[in-house]
């Protein structure tokens, strides 16, 4: 945390590559751009940048009401999915210079730049804020601290770019991840685009996330990269098997297959309401099963186990097993609370957001609970282990 004396100096001085001032929340895009730029830290200060909200351009107090709602709005900019990968930042109300209340956003330099806001890499040199040139992005990419990266961003030593479906990357992922005018302006080769989006190391090696998302045969490199589906004709694991499948391949293919499989196995019954109006009601809401299944794909461990994610469909319930225990700041007490989330696989999370399978981070479990309640199903049940988590969804009575 930056001390008051230093904050006062930054507040009174000219705007620089570490300071941005805003009198209000009227232009939230520019606040997000500033957060993105400070996270990229192009000048290499290796010190936090600060966005003051409630301070005029000349450094005087704007006398803005620093409410809890305002602080929550600013804090939500970290994880609402617009700035990727997630910036490391804190938001505080501070009282400076004669009782002036301001909101202070302190942004730490990112460990794995470039950081993007809505597909654009924002940087700051002196008072200038702009989108990065190809050369500036290259400098940011070379600065990454690979040894500190999470497992999904670690390189696969023996793999090459030939293992990746480049058509899938160019057709489905790149246009969703990077603004069209940026793609046209930079005119990069595919390997440079993959590197800029953190799927290749500077030496050209694909990482785990690249093989999961675009790999022609991911399970060749990551044995656990598939979903096991079992439909049983009864309520016990020993009952006869009606259907079984293994879903594998690049992530977009697996998630499309998963959506189709869930839809095919949901049964719909007619419920005749007052006035002889017939309403079709599914035994499980599709969205709830999608959210819990995608949660298992996203949050599972790909490093410490070769077990697949499992979906066992019984006559009275669906069990979804995630071979990865709770991670980071998430515990049994705050699990499923809106906005409480952490990522074992942050680049995979970013990819699922880019591909449209995650709409807002931290909302999957609350959305599943709401869908089940609205459909008349019992609440989902969760069992936690050190190495895995089981979600049980009961059939609608």
Secondary structure, 3 states (H helix, E strand, C coil): CCCHHHHHHHHHCCCECCEEEECCCCCHHHHHHHHHHHHHCCCCCCCCEEEEECECCCCCECCCCCCHHHHHHHHHCCCCCCEECCCEEEEEEEEECCCEEEEEEEEECCCCCCCEECCEEEEEECCEEEECCHHHHHHHHHCCCHHHCCHHHCECCCCCHHHECHHHHHHHHHHHHCCHHHHHHHCCCHHHHHHHCCCECCCCCEEHHHHHHHECCHHHCCCCCEEEEEEECCCCCCCCEEEEEEEECCHHHHHHHHHHHHHHHCCEEEEEECCCEEEEEECCCHHHHHHHHHHHHHHCCCCCCCCCEEEEECCCEEEEEECCCCCCCCCCCCCCCCCCCCCCCHHHHHHHHHCCCCCCCCCHHHHHHHHHHHHCCCCCEEEECCCCEEEEEECCC
